[in-house]
Amino acid sequence: MFTSINPFTQETIAEYTPHTQAEIEQKLLRGERAYRQLLETPLEQRRQWMMQVASSLRKNATAHATLITQEMGKTLKEAKAEVLKCASSAEYFAEHITEMLEPRPIQSDAYKSYVSYEPKGIILAIMPWNFPYWQVFRFAIPNILAGNAGLLKHASNVSGCSLAIEQVFMESGFPEGTFQSLLVPSKDLEPIVADPRIQGVTLTGSTPAGKSVGALAGKYLKKTVLELGGSDPFIVLKDADLEAAAKTAVQGRMQNAGQSCIAAKRWIVEKEIVPAFTAEVRRLLENMQQGDPMQDTTSMGPMARTDLAEDLARQLQESISQGARLELGGTYEGCNFAPTLLTGVTNDMTAFKEETFGPLAVIIEAANEEEAIALANETDFGLGSSLWTSDLDKAARLATRIESGNVFINAMVRSDARLPFGGVKQSGYGRELSLEGTHEFLNIKTVYIQQ
């Protein structure tokens, strides 16, 4: 039984019965049928259906947002923004999918040669709870427009979101089975991954989960895209706009209660400006209101589960015992964790070495920009990074030295339908979104024509 629990109140919202083997087989049959139907469906029709998805999300944004907030705890404002981002991305891809799928001519000794981009079948998506709509839609939108079918194994604590997303696609005109939710425990995934109707697997989640799924998919020669953990550096050089950097640092760390792979988890600040930066971020953090995520006045809701709050508390206490200084916060009750600030963090402390998945901000002092880049790269992760400086030429040079899939200059790291998104090192491989993400699960077919 899958149970959805409101993180703020700890009340049980709903319980869901896992699908049986017979039900899973029916879903695979429907998914394969839908894929075959989509092959015969003109792209223009698929575009129209996707625009209906966008329209449905916009029309029912508050209802979807309420479900997100109730199941995983982010503020209603953040949840509604997430739903609307899904809608705008559906509109973007519907507008641009034709050019993304356009065959690419290549000159050769043939009369004509080109690359075509063709769908492959059902793609299995294994998705996390922290952005329960956006993580799903950013996979589903381009794949379904391109002609693939989607099968979603969502995190068990957001099963209501999973089923609601399925309903959106069902009501928007797509053939039955185009997008389906699969309520199964992770331990039962192997026969699904092994099934020949599954043509690829995409996972967003922790690095251990990625290693497990990657190994399983490799066993059956299934293509994978893995978007995994991160310990993103937020580098502030002494010539940066300090006020703007501090404001964005707090937003990038504390949104979604800090539960984001691309949250600004390590604030690396040049020595000269550490006191001023610390004072400003402390002021901003003190003004945050943690509490009921349904209230407009709440800045930050609870964490999604009590075990996550307990693990963050462990990391906090270990770092303090290792010599870090607690500047603010550090208290929690249930899932409600106060915005917390640590200073004096060094590269041998838990808060530096481990991914911290919650509202814990840390300041790391760097002697100069060279040390700042070295500290940024001193991690097994490589998902996103943010660099703050008024010298844009220098920023462009330093960006090439930062080991991550995304570098944002004077801006907060975020995913955007127009830009490819993904990581390096232990943060995974492959890309989502944009042209590169659209092609990940397509057959990139060479066609050679000789007269």
VEXPA-244728 format. One record per residue (C-alpha): residue in one letter; chain; x, y, z. Coordinates in steps of 0.05 Angstrom, whole numbers, plus 5000, padded with zeros to 4 digits. Layout:
// VEXPA-244728
+-------+------+------+-------+------+
! selum ! kese ! east ! north !   up !
+-------+------+------+-------+------+
!     A !    A !    X !     Y !    Z !
...
+-------+------+------+-------+------+
This chain:
// VEXPA-244728
+-------+------+------+-------+------+
! selum ! kese ! east ! north !   up !
+-------+------+------+-------+------+
!     M !    A ! 5000 !  5000 ! 5000 !
!     F !    A ! 5026 !  5069 ! 4981 !
!     T !    A ! 5008 !  5124 ! 5031 !
!     S !    A ! 5007 !  5199 ! 5019 !
!     I !    A ! 5019 !  5238 ! 5083 !
!     N !    A ! 5013 !  5314 ! 5090 !
!     P !    A ! 5083 !  5335 ! 5113 !
!     F !    A ! 5058 !  5396 ! 5151 !
!     T !    A ! 5002 !  5362 ! 5190 !
!     Q !    A ! 5026 !  5289 ! 5186 !
!     E !    A ! 4955 !  5270 ! 5168 !
!     T !    A ! 4943 !  5213 ! 5119 !
!     I !    A ! 4914 !  5240 ! 5055 !
!     A !    A ! 4902 !  5176 ! 5016 !
!     E !    A ! 4925 !  5105 ! 5006 !
!     Y !    A ! 4937 !  5072 ! 4939 !
!     T !    A ! 4939 !  4998 ! 4922 !
!     P !    A ! 4999 !  4977 ! 4880 !
!     H !    A ! 4983 !  4950 ! 4810 !
!     T !    A ! 4981 !  4875 ! 4801 !
!     Q !    A ! 5022 !  4837 ! 4749 !
!     A !    A ! 4960 !  4831 ! 4706 !
!     E !    A ! 4948 !  4906 ! 4710 !
!     I !    A ! 5021 !  4920 ! 4692 !
!     E !    A ! 5015 !  4876 ! 4631 !
!     Q !    A ! 4952 !  4913 ! 4610 !
!     K !    A ! 4989 !  4979 ! 4616 !
!     L !    A ! 5046 !  4953 ! 4573 !
!     L !    A ! 4996 !  4929 ! 4520 !
!     R !    A ! 4960 !  4996 ! 4520 !
!     G !    A ! 5026 !  5033 ! 4517 !
!     E !    A ! 5049 !  4993 ! 4457 !
!     R !    A ! 4982 !  5004 ! 4422 !
!     A !    A ! 4986 !  5078 ! 4435 !
!     Y !    A ! 5057 !  5081 ! 4407 !
!     R !    A ! 5033 !  5047 ! 4344 !
!     Q !    A ! 4975 !  5096 ! 4338 !
!     L !    A ! 5021 !  5156 ! 4349 !
!     L !    A ! 5065 !  5131 ! 4291 !
!     E !    A ! 5004 !  5140 ! 4246 !
!     T !    A ! 4983 !  5206 ! 4276 !
!     P !    A ! 5006 !  5270 ! 4241 !
!     L !    A ! 5053 !  5314 ! 4282 !
!     E !    A ! 5004 !  5371 ! 4276 !
!     Q !    A ! 4952 !  5330 ! 4312 !
!     R !    A ! 5001 !  5313 ! 4368 !
!     R !    A ! 5017 !  5387 ! 4374 !
!     Q !    A ! 4943 !  5404 ! 4381 !
!     W !    A ! 4935 !  5352 ! 4435 !
!     M !    A ! 4996 !  5379 ! 4473 !
!     M !    A ! 4966 !  5449 ! 4470 !
!     Q !    A ! 4904 !  5419 ! 4503 !
!     V !    A ! 4951 !  5392 ! 4558 !
!     A !    A ! 4977 !  5463 ! 4569 !
!     S !    A ! 4907 !  5491 ! 4570 !
!     S !    A ! 4883 !  5440 ! 4621 !
!     L !    A ! 4942 !  5454 ! 4666 !
!     R !    A ! 4929 !  5529 ! 4664 !
!     K !    A ! 4855 !  5521 ! 4676 !
!     N !    A ! 4864 !  5475 ! 4735 !
!     A !    A ! 4930 !  5502 ! 4762 !
!     T !    A ! 4904 !  5515 ! 4832 !
!     A !    A ! 4875 !  5445 ! 4840 !
!     H !    A ! 4940 !  5413 ! 4816 !
!     A !    A ! 4981 !  5459 ! 4861 !
!     T !    A ! 4939 !  5442 ! 4921 !
!     L !    A ! 4951 !  5368 ! 4909 !
!     I !    A ! 5027 !  5380 ! 4904 !
!     T !    A ! 5027 !  5420 ! 4968 !
!     Q !    A ! 4986 !  5369 ! 5006 !
!     E !    A ! 5030 !  5310 ! 4984 !
!     M !    A ! 5100 !  5338 ! 4989 !
!     G !    A ! 5096 !  5404 ! 5027 !
!     K !    A ! 5122 !  5460 ! 4982 !
!     T !    A ! 5085 !  5526 ! 4988 !
!     L !    A ! 5022 !  5534 ! 4946 !
!     K !    A ! 5055 !  5592 ! 4910 !
!     E !    A ! 5115 !  5549 ! 4890 !
!     A !    A ! 5069 !  5492 ! 4870 !
!     K !    A ! 5026 !  5536 ! 4825 !
!     A !    A ! 5089 !  5564 ! 4792 !
!     E !    A ! 5111 !  5492 ! 4779 !
!     V !    A ! 5045 !  5474 ! 4745 !
!     L !    A ! 5047 !  5537 ! 4702 !
!     K !    A ! 5119 !  5522 ! 4682 !
!     C !    A ! 5095 !  5454 ! 4657 !
!     A !    A ! 5041 !  5489 ! 4616 !
!     S !    A ! 5089 !  5540 ! 4585 !
!     S !    A ! 5139 !  5484 ! 4568 !
!     A !    A ! 5084 !  5445 ! 4534 !
!     E !    A ! 5068 !  5507 ! 4492 !
!     Y !    A ! 5142 !  5517 ! 4477 !
!     F !    A ! 5153 !  5446 ! 4452 !
!     A !    A ! 5088 !  5446 ! 4413 !
!     E !    A ! 5112 !  5508 ! 4377 !
!     H !    A ! 5183 !  5483 ! 4363 !
!     I !    A ! 5177 !  5407 ! 4357 !
!     T !    A ! 5172 !  5408 ! 4281 !
!     E !    A ! 5241 !  5439 ! 4273 !
!     M !    A ! 5270 !  5394 ! 4327 !
!     L !    A ! 5248 !  5332 ! 4289 !
!     E !    A ! 5268 !  5359 ! 4220 !
!     P !    A ! 5314 !  5310 ! 4185 !
!     R !    A ! 5386 !  5336 ! 4182 !
!     P !    A ! 5419 !  5331 ! 4113 !
!     I !    A ! 5491 !  5309 ! 4110 !
!     Q !    A ! 5535 !  5314 ! 4049 !
!     S !    A ! 5568 !  5248 ! 4030 !
!     D !    A ! 5584 !  5209 ! 3967 !
!     A !    A ! 5510 !  5188 ! 3964 !
!     Y !    A ! 5458 !  5219 ! 3919 !
!     K !    A ! 5425 !  5239 ! 3984 !
!     S !    A ! 5440 !  5225 ! 4057 !
!     Y !    A ! 5408 !  5250 ! 4120 !
!     V !    A ! 5393 !  5235 ! 4193 !
!     S !    A ! 5321 !  5225 ! 4214 !
!     Y !    A ! 5295 !  5226 ! 4285 !
!     E !    A ! 5243 !  5173 ! 4298 !
!     P !    A ! 5206 !  5148 ! 4361 !
!     K !    A ! 5224 !  5080 ! 4391 !
!     G !    A ! 5167 !  5059 ! 4436 !
!     I !    A ! 5151 !  5063 ! 4510 !
!     I !    A ! 5198 !  5102 ! 4555 !
!     L !    A ! 5197 !  5085 ! 4629 !
!     A !    A ! 5206 !  5146 ! 4674 !
!     I !    A ! 5226 !  5138 ! 4747 !
!     M !    A ! 5213 !  5205 ! 4779 !
!     P !    A ! 5223 !  5238 ! 4848 !
!     W !    A ! 5176 !  5274 ! 4895 !
!     N !    A ! 5210 !  5342 ! 4900 !
!     F !    A ! 5182 !  5371 ! 4835 !
!     P !    A ! 5126 !  5320 ! 4825 !
!     Y !    A ! 5097 !  5354 ! 4762 !
!     W !    A ! 5157 !  5388 ! 4730 !
!     Q !    A ! 5203 !  5328 ! 4732 !
!     V !    A ! 5150 !  5287 ! 4698 !
!     F !    A ! 5127 !  5337 ! 4646 !
!     R !    A ! 5197 !  5356 ! 4624 !
!     F !    A ! 5207 !  5283 ! 4604 !
!     A !    A ! 5138 !  5271 ! 4577 !
!     I !    A ! 5125 !  5332 ! 4534 !
!     P !    A ! 5181 !  5324 ! 4482 !
!     N !    A ! 5178 !  5249 ! 4482 !
!     I !    A ! 5104 !  5244 ! 4470 !
!     L !    A ! 5106 !  5299 ! 4417 !
!     A !    A ! 5161 !  5259 ! 4382 !
!     G !    A ! 5117 !  5197 ! 4382 !
!     N !    A ! 5140 !  5157 ! 4442 !
!     A !    A ! 5093 !  5132 ! 4497 !
!     G !    A ! 5107 !  5144 ! 4570 !
!     L !    A ! 5101 !  5099 ! 4631 !
!     L !    A ! 5112 !  5134 ! 4698 !
!     K !    A ! 5137 !  5102 ! 4762 !
!     H !    A ! 5131 !  5161 ! 4810 !
!     A !    A ! 5155 !  5167 ! 4881 !
!     S !    A ! 5106 !  5131 ! 4927 !
!     N !    A ! 5091 !  5192 ! 4970 !
!     V !    A ! 5063 !  5230 ! 4909 !
!     S !    A ! 5018 !  5177 ! 4879 !
!     G !    A ! 4961 !  5226 ! 4876 !
!     C !    A ! 5003 !  5273 ! 4832 !
!     S !    A ! 5022 !  5214 ! 4787 !
!     L !    A ! 4949 !  5195 ! 4775 !
!     A !    A ! 4929 !  5268 ! 4764 !
!     I !    A ! 4982 !  5276 ! 4710 !
!     E !    A ! 4957 !  5213 ! 4675 !
!     Q !    A ! 4887 !  5243 ! 4676 !
!     V !    A ! 4911 !  5307 ! 4642 !
!     F !    A ! 4938 !  5268 ! 4583 !
!     M !    A ! 4877 !  5223 ! 4580 !
!     E !    A ! 4830 !  5283 ! 4576 !
!     S !    A ! 4872 !  5321 ! 4524 !
!     G !    A ! 4858 !  5276 ! 4464 !
!     F !    A ! 4919 !  5230 ! 4463 !
!     P !    A ! 4906 !  5156 ! 4448 !
!     E !    A ! 4892 !  5114 ! 4510 !
!     G !    A ! 4957 !  5089 ! 4538 !
!     T !    A ! 5000 !  5147 ! 4513 !
!     F !    A ! 5018 !  5165 ! 4584 !
!     Q !    A ! 5004 !  5120 ! 4643 !
!     S !    A ! 5020 !  5117 ! 4717 !
!     L !    A ! 5049 !  5054 ! 4746 !
!     L !    A ! 5041 !  5043 ! 4821 !
!     V !    A ! 5096 !  4993 ! 4837 !
!     P !    A ! 5152 !  4989 ! 4889 !
!     S !    A ! 5223 !  4999 ! 4863 !
!     K !    A ! 5241 !  4927 ! 4880 !
!     D !    A ! 5192 !  4903 ! 4827 !
!     L !    A ! 5219 !  4943 ! 4769 !
!     E !    A ! 5266 !  4892 ! 4737 !
!     P !    A ! 5215 !  4853 ! 4696 !
!     I !    A ! 5186 !  4919 ! 4671 !
!     V !    A ! 5254 !  4945 ! 4650 !
!     A !    A ! 5269 !  4878 ! 4617 !
!     D !    A ! 5205 !  4878 ! 4577 !
!     P !    A ! 5221 !  4888 ! 4502 !
!     R !    A ! 5165 !  4940 ! 4496 !
!     I !    A ! 5205 !  4986 ! 4542 !
!     Q !    A ! 5255 !  5022 ! 4498 !
!     G !    A ! 5289 !  5068 ! 4548 !
!     V !    A ! 5292 !  5089 ! 4620 !
!     T !    A ! 5299 !  5159 ! 4648 !
!     L !    A ! 5310 !  5171 ! 4722 !
!     T !    A ! 5314 !  5234 ! 4764 !
!     G !    A ! 5336 !  5218 ! 4835 !
!     S !    A ! 5394 !  5203 ! 4881 !
!     T !    A ! 5462 !  5179 ! 4857 !
!     P !    A ! 5453 !  5110 ! 4890 !
!     A !    A ! 5385 !  5103 ! 4855 !
!     G !    A ! 5418 !  5123 ! 4789 !
!     K !    A ! 5472 !  5071 ! 4797 !
!     S !    A ! 5421 !  5018 ! 4811 !
!     V !    A ! 5375 !  5036 ! 4753 !
!     G !    A ! 5434 !  5046 ! 4706 !
!     A !    A ! 5461 !  4977 ! 4722 !
!     L !    A ! 5392 !  4946 ! 4713 !
!     A !    A ! 5379 !  4980 ! 4647 !
!     G !    A ! 5448 !  4962 ! 4622 !
!     K !    A ! 5435 !  4890 ! 4637 !
!     Y !    A ! 5379 !  4892 ! 4586 !
!     L !    A ! 5412 !  4941 ! 4538 !
!     K !    A ! 5363 !  4997 ! 4550 !
!     K !    A ! 5383 !  5069 ! 4537 !
!     T !    A ! 5384 !  5112 ! 4600 !
!     V !    A ! 5384 !  5185 ! 4619 !
!     L !    A ! 5403 !  5197 ! 4692 !
!     E !    A ! 5394 !  5264 ! 4727 !
!     L !    A ! 5422 !  5252 ! 4796 !
!     G !    A ! 5444 !  5289 ! 4859 !
!     G !    A ! 5482 !  5353 ! 4863 !
!     S !    A ! 5523 !  5396 ! 4911 !
!     D !    A ! 5520 !  5459 ! 4871 !
!     P !    A ! 5571 !  5514 ! 4885 !
!     F !    A ! 5547 !  5586 ! 4888 !
!     I !    A ! 5611 !  5626 ! 4877 !
!     V !    A ! 5612 !  5699 ! 4898 !
!     L !    A ! 5674 !  5738 ! 4877 !
!     K !    A ! 5693 !  5803 ! 4910 !
!     D !    A ! 5672 !  5846 ! 4851 !
!     A !    A ! 5601 !  5816 ! 4850 !
!     D !    A ! 5537 !  5855 ! 4863 !
!     L !    A ! 5533 !  5831 ! 4935 !
!     E !    A ! 5460 !  5849 ! 4948 !
!     A !    A ! 5436 !  5813 ! 4885 !
!     A !    A ! 5481 !  5753 ! 4899 !
!     A !    A ! 5456 !  5747 ! 4971 !
!     K !    A ! 5383 !  5751 ! 4950 !
!     T !    A ! 5393 !  5698 ! 4897 !
!     A !    A ! 5434 !  5653 ! 4943 !
!     V !    A ! 5377 !  5651 ! 4993 !
!     Q !    A ! 5325 !  5639 ! 4940 !
!     G !    A ! 5368 !  5585 ! 4907 !
!     R !    A ! 5380 !  5549 ! 4972 !
!     M !    A ! 5313 !  5556 ! 5007 !
!     Q !    A ! 5261 !  5548 ! 4952 !
!     N !    A ! 5224 !  5482 ! 4958 !
!     A !    A ! 5252 !  5478 ! 5029 !
!     G !    A ! 5321 !  5467 ! 4999 !
!     Q !    A ! 5299 !  5401 ! 4968 !
!     S !    A ! 5326 !  5409 ! 4898 !
!     C !    A ! 5384 !  5376 ! 4862 !
!     I !    A ! 5405 !  5444 ! 4835 !
!     A !    A ! 5397 !  5483 ! 4900 !
!     A !    A ! 5454 !  5530 ! 4917 !
!     K !    A ! 5484 !  5482 ! 4969 !
!     R !    A ! 5554 !  5510 ! 4978 !
!     W !    A ! 5563 !  5585 ! 4981 !
!     I !    A ! 5636 !  5597 ! 4964 !
!     V !    A ! 5654 !  5669 ! 4979 !
!     E !    A ! 5718 !  5709 ! 4970 !
!     K !    A ! 5749 !  5726 ! 5037 !
!     E !    A ! 5743 !  5802 ! 5032 !
!     I !    A ! 5668 !  5801 ! 5027 !
!     V !    A ! 5651 !  5743 ! 5074 !
!     P !    A ! 5629 !  5789 ! 5132 !
!     A !    A ! 5584 !  5833 ! 5089 !
!     F !    A ! 5555 !  5773 ! 5051 !
!     T !    A ! 5542 !  5736 ! 5116 !
!     A !    A ! 5506 !  5796 ! 5146 !
!     E !    A ! 5462 !  5804 ! 5086 !
!     V !    A ! 5441 !  5731 ! 5078 !
!     R !    A ! 5429 !  5726 ! 5153 !
!     R !    A ! 5382 !  5786 ! 5148 !
!     L !    A ! 5344 !  5754 ! 5091 !
!     L !    A ! 5339 !  5687 ! 5126 !
!     E !    A ! 5314 !  5718 ! 5190 !
!     N !    A ! 5256 !  5749 ! 5151 !
!     M !    A ! 5234 !  5682 ! 5123 !
!     Q !    A ! 5169 !  5652 ! 5150 !
!     Q !    A ! 5171 !  5576 ! 5155 !
!     G !    A ! 5103 !  5543 ! 5166 !
!     D !    A ! 5037 !  5525 ! 5135 !
!     P !    A ! 5049 !  5519 ! 5060 !
!     M !    A ! 4977 !  5536 ! 5044 !
!     Q !    A ! 4984 !  5606 ! 5073 !
!     D !    A ! 5004 !  5664 ! 5027 !
!     T !    A ! 5049 !  5692 ! 5082 !
!     T !    A ! 5092 !  5629 ! 5087 !
!     S !    A ! 5160 !  5634 ! 5054 !
!     M !    A ! 5180 !  5561 ! 5062 !
!     G !    A ! 5139 !  5499 ! 5077 !
!     P !    A ! 5160 !  5435 ! 5111 !
!     M !    A ! 5208 !  5383 ! 5085 !
!     A !    A ! 5174 !  5325 ! 5050 !
!     R !    A ! 5186 !  5270 ! 5102 !
!     T !    A ! 5210 !  5264 ! 5174 !
!     D !    A ! 5268 !  5218 ! 5156 !
!     L !    A ! 5295 !  5272 ! 5109 !
!     A !    A ! 5292 !  5324 ! 5165 !
!     E !    A ! 5327 !  5276 ! 5212 !
!     D !    A ! 5382 !  5263 ! 5162 !
!     L !    A ! 5393 !  5338 ! 5152 !
!     A !    A ! 5397 !  5347 ! 5227 !
!     R !    A ! 5451 !  5294 ! 5229 !
!     Q !    A ! 5491 !  5329 ! 5176 !
!     L !    A ! 5483 !  5395 ! 5213 !
!     Q !    A ! 5505 !  5367 ! 5280 !
!     E !    A ! 5564 !  5331 ! 5249 !
!     S !    A ! 5588 !  5395 ! 5216 !
!     I !    A ! 5582 !  5434 ! 5281 !
!     S !    A ! 5622 !  5381 ! 5318 !
!     Q !    A ! 5674 !  5387 ! 5263 !
!     G !    A ! 5681 !  5462 ! 5276 !
!     A !    A ! 5627 !  5498 ! 5236 !
!     R !    A ! 5591 !  5555 ! 5270 !
!     L !    A ! 5515 !  5556 ! 5275 !
!     E !    A ! 5494 !  5627 ! 5256 !
!     L !    A ! 5419 !  5617 ! 5251 !
!     G !    A ! 5365 !  5564 ! 5257 !
!     G !    A ! 5383 !  5491 ! 5269 !
!     T !    A ! 5317 !  5472 ! 5300 !
!     Y !    A ! 5263 !  5426 ! 5272 !
!     E !    A ! 5199 !  5392 ! 5292 !
!     G !    A ! 5173 !  5335 ! 5250 !
!     C !    A ! 5182 !  5358 ! 5178 !
!     N !    A ! 5185 !  5432 ! 5196 !
!     F !    A ! 5258 !  5453 ! 5193 !
!     A !    A ! 5278 !  5525 ! 5206 !
!     P !    A ! 5321 !  5561 ! 5154 !
!     T !    A ! 5392 !  5547 ! 5178 !
!     L !    A ! 5459 !  5580 ! 5166 !
!     L !    A ! 5529 !  5552 ! 5179 !
!     T !    A ! 5593 !  5592 ! 5173 !
!     G !    A ! 5665 !  5571 ! 5177 !
!     V !    A ! 5652 !  5509 ! 5136 !
!     T !    A ! 5713 !  5476 ! 5107 !
!     N !    A ! 5724 !  5421 ! 5056 !
!     D !    A ! 5733 !  5367 ! 5109 !
!     M !    A ! 5664 !  5376 ! 5139 !
!     T !    A ! 5600 !  5337 ! 5126 !
!     A !    A ! 5563 !  5398 ! 5100 !
!     F !    A ! 5615 !  5406 ! 5046 !
!     K !    A ! 5627 !  5333 ! 5028 !
!     E !    A ! 5555 !  5307 ! 5027 !
!     E !    A ! 5494 !  5331 ! 4989 !
!     T !    A ! 5449 !  5368 ! 5039 !
!     F !    A ! 5377 !  5362 ! 5016 !
!     G !    A ! 5341 !  5413 ! 5058 !
!     P !    A ! 5343 !  5486 ! 5083 !
!     L !    A ! 5415 !  5486 ! 5106 !
!     A !    A ! 5459 !  5542 ! 5077 !
!     V !    A ! 5534 !  5540 ! 5087 !
!     I !    A ! 5587 !  5594 ! 5075 !
!     I !    A ! 5656 !  5571 ! 5053 !
!     E !    A ! 5712 !  5622 ! 5051 !
!     A !    A ! 5759 !  5625 ! 4991 !
!     A !    A ! 5824 !  5664 ! 4991 !
!     N !    A ! 5816 !  5684 ! 4918 !
!     E !    A ! 5781 !  5664 ! 4854 !
!     E !    A ! 5830 !  5608 ! 4840 !
!     E !    A ! 5814 !  5575 ! 4906 !
!     A !    A ! 5740 !  5588 ! 4895 !
!     I !    A ! 5741 !  5548 ! 4830 !
!     A !    A ! 5782 !  5493 ! 4863 !
!     L !    A ! 5732 !  5488 ! 4920 !
!     A !    A ! 5674 !  5488 ! 4871 !
!     N !    A ! 5704 !  5428 ! 4835 !
!     E !    A ! 5723 !  5391 ! 4899 !
!     T !    A ! 5661 !  5347 ! 4896 !
!     D !    A ! 5638 !  5282 ! 4864 !
!     F !    A ! 5578 !  5319 ! 4836 !
!     G !    A ! 5572 !  5363 ! 4775 !
!     L !    A ! 5501 !  5384 ! 4762 !
!     G !    A ! 5496 !  5460 ! 4766 !
!     S !    A ! 5536 !  5520 ! 4788 !
!     S !    A ! 5527 !  5595 ! 4796 !
!     L !    A ! 5583 !  5646 ! 4789 !
!     W !    A ! 5576 !  5719 ! 4810 !
!     T !    A ! 5623 !  5774 ! 4785 !
!     S !    A ! 5616 !  5841 ! 4749 !
!     D !    A ! 5670 !  5821 ! 4699 !
!     L !    A ! 5633 !  5781 ! 4646 !
!     D !    A ! 5695 !  5765 ! 4605 !
!     K !    A ! 5727 !  5735 ! 4667 !
!     A !    A ! 5662 !  5698 ! 4681 !
!     A !    A ! 5663 !  5666 ! 4612 !
!     R !    A ! 5735 !  5643 ! 4622 !
!     L !    A ! 5721 !  5614 ! 4692 !
!     A !    A ! 5658 !  5580 ! 4667 !
!     T !    A ! 5700 !  5534 ! 4624 !
!     R !    A ! 5738 !  5511 ! 4687 !
!     I !    A ! 5676 !  5493 ! 4728 !
!     E !    A ! 5660 !  5419 ! 4725 !
!     S !    A ! 5585 !  5418 ! 4718 !
!     G !    A ! 5531 !  5409 ! 4666 !
!     N !    A ! 5504 !  5479 ! 4678 !
!     V !    A ! 5539 !  5545 ! 4694 !
!     F !    A ! 5495 !  5606 ! 4707 !
!     I !    A ! 5530 !  5673 ! 4711 !
!     N !    A ! 5498 !  5724 ! 4758 !
!     A !    A ! 5435 !  5682 ! 4760 !
!     M !    A ! 5403 !  5624 ! 4796 !
!     V !    A ! 5410 !  5555 ! 4767 !
!     R !    A ! 5345 !  5530 ! 4738 !
!     S !    A ! 5318 !  5484 ! 4685 !
!     D !    A ! 5288 !  5516 ! 4623 !
!     A !    A ! 5253 !  5483 ! 4564 !
!     R !    A ! 5297 !  5522 ! 4516 !
!     L !    A ! 5363 !  5498 ! 4546 !
!     P !    A ! 5392 !  5427 ! 4554 !
!     F !    A ! 5395 !  5404 ! 4626 !
!     G !    A ! 5437 !  5350 ! 4658 !
!     G !    A ! 5501 !  5335 ! 4696 !
!     V !    A ! 5570 !  5304 ! 4695 !
!     K !    A ! 5609 !  5261 ! 4744 !
!     Q !    A ! 5564 !  5230 ! 4798 !
!     S !    A ! 5507 !  5276 ! 4777 !
!     G !    A ! 5491 !  5231 ! 4718 !
!     Y !    A ! 5492 !  5233 ! 4643 !
!     G !    A ! 5447 !  5250 ! 4584 !
!     R !    A ! 5405 !  5312 ! 4576 !
!     E !    A ! 5333 !  5333 ! 4584 !
!     L !    A ! 5298 !  5391 ! 4550 !
!     S !    A ! 5316 !  5431 ! 4487 !
!     L !    A ! 5340 !  5397 ! 4423 !
!     E !    A ! 5389 !  5351 ! 4458 !
!     G !    A ! 5338 !  5325 ! 4508 !
!     T !    A ! 5286 !  5314 ! 4454 !
!     H !    A ! 5333 !  5269 ! 4415 !
!     E !    A ! 5356 !  5225 ! 4474 !
!     F !    A ! 5303 !  5171 ! 4465 !
!     L !    A ! 5295 !  5175 ! 4390 !
!     N !    A ! 5324 !  5129 ! 4337 !
!     I !    A ! 5377 !  5174 ! 4305 !
!     K !    A ! 5374 !  5139 ! 4238 !
!     T !    A ! 5422 !  5148 ! 4181 !
!     V !    A ! 5389 !  5144 ! 4112 !
!     Y !    A ! 5436 !  5136 ! 4052 !
!     I !    A ! 5407 !  5139 ! 3982 !
!     Q !    A ! 5448 !  5119 ! 3921 !
!     Q !    A ! 5423 !  5132 ! 3851 !
+-------+------+------+-------+------+
